[in-house]
Amino acid sequence: MASSIGYINTSSSPTSSSASGAAGQSLDQADFLQLLVTQMSSQDPLNPESDTDFAAQLAQFSSLQESQDMQSDLQNIQATGLIGQNVTVAPSGGGSNITGVVTSVQIASGTPDIIVNNQPYTLSQLTAVTPAVTTTPSSGTPPTSTP
């Protein structure tokens, strides 16, 4: 199965691969299908790849896609769990850290931003989380125990 991968990358130039390396090298489903079609059309006709190998590759890609979706969902859950918490964030432009309470979460393009002091910050800018201080209302009478 590893030998068929050598047929795929015959026309790429070093500049295109280094540019994609700088961008993060992420594949989506369309890229995977294009890669699969290229692999199928470039295989050795006397020693074709088995259909089970292609099905295994498709299953691996589906599993990877689900893992990426789960990671995104966990980031959203983590961000919403910070609502009401005191946090310290590092501004992207530098300067001193900002401390405040997370008032809401905005999700843009699948990435959550926490809102602190009416400004959005990414989770990667988060440097500290401290629980918000809560006070319980007292009724003015101390609790009594019954014998």
Secondary structure, 3 states (H helix, E strand, C coil): CHHHHCCCCCCCCHHHHHHHHHHCCCCCHHHHHHHHHHHHHCCCCCCCCCHHHHHHHHHHHHHHHHHHHHHHHHHHHHHHHCCCCEEEECCCCCCCCEEEEEEEEEEECCEEEEEECCEEEEHHHEEEEECCCCCCCCCCCCCCCCC
